[in-house]
Amino acid sequence: MPESSLISGLLTFVFVCWFMVACPVGCLFFSIFSDSININGPFEKIGVAFTNLIFIPLIMIGNIIDGITSPFVSPEMRTAINNRNNLRA
């Protein structure tokens, strides 16, 4: 996988924009739809479904990107990642 600062910058920009829009909107809807009056009601189910619609694709995309890029991690970095608790001072 060619390392390009342009591709990396674009991916970072897309994910930052996604989080800056999706997180506040999702939190707003979730707080509106799951108040104490509506516990286990239809609006709470809508809020949970909306939250899952936003965050599950992000987690899946992150796992896919991690799976694609993991073979290109240098052996020294893998050792550091695997032994991160031992390397702390």
N, C-alpha and C positions, 0 to 999 in steps of 0.2 A: 504494500500500500504506500503510494508516494506521500511523503510528508510535505504538506503545503500549508503555509501560514494562512493563505487565502481561504482554503477549505476549512481549516480549523477555526479561523475567525468567523466565517459564515455560520458554521454549526453552533459556535458559542453565541453568536448574535441571535440565531433562531431560538435556541433554548432559553436564553435570557428573556427574550420577548415573550415566549410562550409562558414562562413562569410569571413574568410581571403582569400578564393579562389573566392567565388562567387561575392563578392562586387567589388573587383578591376576589375575582368573580365567583370562584368556587366557594370560598369562605363566606362571602356575602350570602349566596344562595343557601348554603348549608345552615348558616345561622338564622336565616329567615324561615326556612322550611322545617327546622327541627327545634322549635321552641317548646316550652313546657306544656303548652296547651295541646300541642299536636304530637305528642309522643306516640310512636307506632302508628301514626296516621299516614294518609296518602302523600302529604307534602314532605314528610320525612323520607319516605321511600324515593320520592323524586330527587331530593337533595343528595341522598346516598348514591343514587344512580348517576347523577350529574358529576359528583365527585369521582366516582369510579371511571366515568367516561373520560375525565381529564387525566387522572394520575396513572391508571393502568397502562395506557399506551406509552406514557413517558417512561415507566419502569421497563416495559418490554423493549422500547427503542434503546434504552441504556444497556440492557442485557445483550441485545443484538450487536450494538457497537462494541461492547466489551468482548464479545465472542469473536468478532471479526478482527479486532486490533490486538487481541492477546497473543497471537503467535509472533507478533512483531516486537514484543517487549524484550529488551536485552536481558541476558541471563543474570547480570549483576542486579538489575532492577527487580527481577523475580525473586532473587534471594532476599533482597531488602524487603519486599512486600511480604514474603512468607515468614520472615523473622522480624517483623516490625516491632513486636513486643519485646524481643531480646535486645533490639538496637536502641531502645529508649534509655536515656541516661538516668 
